[in-house]
Amino acid sequence: MIWDRSWYNRAGVERVMGFCTEEAGEAVPSNWYPPSKAVTENGIILLKYWLEVSMEEQTRRLEARIDDGRKIWKLSPMDLESYSRWYDYSRARDEMFKATDSSWAPWYVVKSDDKRRARLNLITHC
């Protein structure tokens, strides 16, 4: 089973972009713990992967979307606004890792500047 972002989205995008209250963003650890623990106590191995893209690579990808008419449709105003908050996202990520990493549901960071290599590393991890 793969959850793309799942409840961690609140700790990142929603918190940084102001789509939820600060209190709701800070509540992620207490909201995260019970369902994750219940899943693992029922014998399911829970692995969490963070696909990390460097600021340089993110810049390159955004510029490619802007400069290539075939990719411009992928670009939204929110992409540019989010990019301007790079350091806010980085702090939110670090806080989320600190609050939600555990021995029974660890985070694994996958360097993802090279998409193909990142995908191969991820699927061969287990």
Sequence and secondary structure as in RCSB ss.txt:
>XXXX:A:sequence
MIWDRSWYNRAGVERVMGFCTEEAGEAVPSNWYPPSKAVTENGIILLKYWLEVSMEEQTRRLEARIDDGRKIWKL
SPMDLESYSRWYDYSRARDEMFKATDSSWAPWYVVKSDDKRRARLNLITHC
>XXXX:A:secstr
   SSGGGGGGTHHHHTTSS HHHHHTHHHHHHHHHHHHHHTT    EEEEE  HHHHHHHHHHHHH TTTGGG 
 HHHHHHHTTHHHHHHHHHHHHHHH  SSS EEEEE SSHHHHHHHHHT  
